[in-house]
Amino acid sequence: MFLRICWLYPELMNIYGDRGNVMALVERSRRRGIDIEVEAVNPDERIERGRYDIFFMGGGQDREQILVAKDLYGKKGEVIREEIEDGASALVICGGYQLFGKFYRPFDGKEIPGIGVFDAFTIAGKKRMIGNVVVRSQLGGTSGLLVGFENHSGKTYISENLSPLGMVTIGNGNNGEDRTEGAVYKGAVGTYLHGSLLPKNTSVADFLIENALTRRGNHPRFSQIEDTIEENARAQAIARAKKAR
């Protein structure tokens, strides 16, 4: 079995430890005997149809988001969207999540178009939402919980037809209003959870890997991985979030 990760804009969109998500995907694949490669795709570089199984993009500041949006607009974004429709996995964090929606509207300047993977849009808010987040989610494994750290002012609103990643029990999530956090469409996951997300929430990593393998015609029966360290890290992060609430 073989998988290839497309790491979108690693130099421009990589804050708050987002690269740890790529490391987790690689490690959990290799521990199951899955060959996996990571290729960076930067501005002005094309994406070949059918080449990638998992897309990843982290967060960035507004300046970087504008540069990335210009590069994504048109053929490149169209290919990514079609690949996800065809079953590819994706994990996009914060600014990446916003650009996979319909648009991001900053305080000043022009509206930044997204590529429309998610039926969602983002508007710049006046309040910065910072802190630990705990989310009740179907992708939360045996505990049913995800944990991470948010740091964003953008307020994302998802449509009624789009499933959230989960519902916030601690923190703000998408917009601090409706208690939703993130979005899931087919094999694509968008979220505001930094920190990194996947090392502490291995069930999400396994969802992305399993979905990608299924697209390739493989039907994996995942062997159990020793997750004691990861589960302890998640439990401690949740306990810390509850204590600081």
N, C-alpha and C positions, 0 to 999 in steps of 0.2 A: 504494500500500500504506500502511496506517495501523495503528499500535499505540498502546495506552494502558497506562501503568504505574500500578498502585495502590501508593503508598508508604504502608505501614501505620505509623502512630504515629511520624512523623519527629521529634517533640519528645521523646518518651519513650524510644524505642529507636534511639539513634543515637550510638554511642561508637566510638572507635578508627578514625575515618575511614570509617565504613560508607557515608556519603552518596556517596563516590566510586564505588560500584557503580552507583548510579542515573545518575551522570554518564557512566560508561562505556557503559551501555546506550543512553543518548540519543545520544551521539556516534557510536557504531558504527552505529546505525540511520540517522542522518542522513547519514553518509558514504556510505551505500548508497542514498540517495534515498527512505528510508522515513520518512514523517511519523510523529512520535511525541509524545505528551503525557504529562505526569506529574501525577497528582492525589494529594494527601495525603488520607488517611482517618484520622481521629482518634477518640477515645472518643465514643460516643453517635452516631456517624455511620454510616448504613447503607451496605451494598454492594449495588449493583444487579446482578442476574444478567446475565451476558453483556456487561457494560460493559468489563471489564478483561482484558488479554491476559497481563500479567506482574504478579505480586505480589512485593513486596519488603518485608522487615522486617529491621532490624539488631539489635544487641545492646543490653542494658540491665542495670541492677542489679536485685537481687531486689525492691526496692520497686516499681520500674517494671513488672517482670514480673507482679507480683500485680495491679496496676491493669489491665494489658493483658489478662491472663487472664480477669478478670471481664468485660471488655468483649467478648472473643472468644467466651466461653462462650455457647452457644445459637445463635441465628439467624445471627449474623455469621460465626462459625466454620463453621457448617454450609454457608453459601453458598460460602465460600472452598474448603472441602473438595470440594464438588460441582463447582466451577469447575475445579479441578485434575483431578478425575476426568474432566471433559469436555475436557481437553487444554490448559488454561491453564498457563503457565510460572510458576515461583516460585523466588526465591532468598531464603533465610532464614539469618541469621548468628547464631551463639552463642545468646543468649537467645531470639531468634526461632526458631531451630532447635529448641530445647528445647520451646517452646510449640506447635510443629507436630507434636510427638510425642504420646504418650498422657498423660504426666504428668511433672512435676518435683517431686521430694521434697526439700525443704530440711532443714537440720539440726533446726530447730525450727519450729513452726507447722504449718499444715495442708498436705496435699498439694495442689499446684497442678495443675488439670486442663489438658491440652492439647487440640487439636482433632483429633488422630488422623490427620493426613495421612501421617505416617511411623509404621510399626510399630516404635516405639522408646520408651524411657523414660529419664529422667535422675534420678540420685541425687546429692545434694551430697557431694563428697569432702572429705577432710581436707587434701589437698595441692593447692595452686594450680599449675596447669600453664601455664607462661609460656615463650615463646620462639619462635624460628623453626621452621617446619614445612615439610617437603618431602614430597609425596605422589605416588606413582605411580598414575596414573588414566587411564581410557579417555577422559576429557574433557580430557586434558593436551595435546592438539594433537600436533604433529610430535615434540616431545620426550618426550611421555608423562608429563610432570611438572607438578605444580602447586606453588606456593609461597605462603606466607602467614605470619601471625603469630597465635599463640594466646594467650589469657589467660582461663582459666576454671578453676573448681573443680568444676563439675558433670561427672559421669561418665555419658556416654550409652551405652546398650547397644541395638544394633539387632537385629532378629530375623533368623533364618537366611533368611527369605524376602525380605529387603530388601537391595538392593545398596548397598554403601558407595560414597561418592564415590571412594575409593581406599584404598591401603594406605600407611601412614606409613613413610618411610625415615629421616626425621629428625623428632624431636618426639614428642608424645604422642597427638594425634588425639582420637578420641571419649572414650577412658577411660584411656589409658596402659597398657592390658593386652593387648588383642587386635590392636593395630596398625591397626585400621580408623580412617578419618577420614570424617566426614560420612555422608550418605545421599542416594540418588537414587531417586525414585519418579515414574515417567512424566516430566513436564516440570518436576518440583520438585526443587530441590537444597538440602539443608541442610548446613551446615558450621560449623566453629569458626574458619575462616580469615578473620582481619581483614586490614586493612592497606593499601589495600582489596584485595579478591580479584580483581575483574574487570579493573582496569587492567593488572595484571601477568599475568593468565591470560585472555587474550582468547578462547581457544577455549571457555571456559565461557560467556562473554557471547554468543558466536555460537550456542551450543547453545540458550540461552534464547530468543534472538530468532528463530531458525529454527523452533523448536517452536511459538512463538506465532503466527508467520505461517502455518504449516501448519494450525493450528487454525482460522484464518480462511479456509481454503480456498486460500491462496496456496502455491505450491511453489517456494520461492526457490532460485535458483542463485547463491549468493553470489559477487559479484565480489571479487577479491583486494584487500585493504586493505594499505597500506604500514604494516607493524607493526615496523619496525626499532627504534624507541624502546621499544616495549612488550617486544619480545623481549630487548633489551639489559637492560631493567630486571629482567625475570624471571631472566636468566642471572646478573646481579650479585647478586640476592637469594638465588639458590640457592648461589652461591659463598660468600656471607657466611654462610649457614646451615651449610655444610659446614665452614667455617673455625672457626666458634664451637662446633662440636659437641664 
